[in-house]
Amino acid sequence: MSPGGALGTVSAENFGTGVTDYRNPRLAEALRVLGFVQHFGAGIPTAERELQRNGNPPPEFGVDGASMRVTVRVVS
């Protein structure tokens, strides 16, 4: 769970569809230039793909005005 909720152009309706926005765009760009970020907007598709490859159900996301939540379930 992360406090803060959706921001800018990201909403509960379009979350996870590739729409991105940043609380601090300058910091985000600096992290990209320094090599700490490979590609903006790649995290959710990567997590979904790897969970599927591993035989797990897809992640479940909850987004509202106050927080964002992801649940990753394990198949035993």
Secondary structure, DSSP 8 states (H G I E B T S, - for coil): -EET---TT--TTTTTTT----SSHHHHHHHHHTTS-SSTT-HHHHHHHHHHHTT----EEEE-SSEEEEE-----
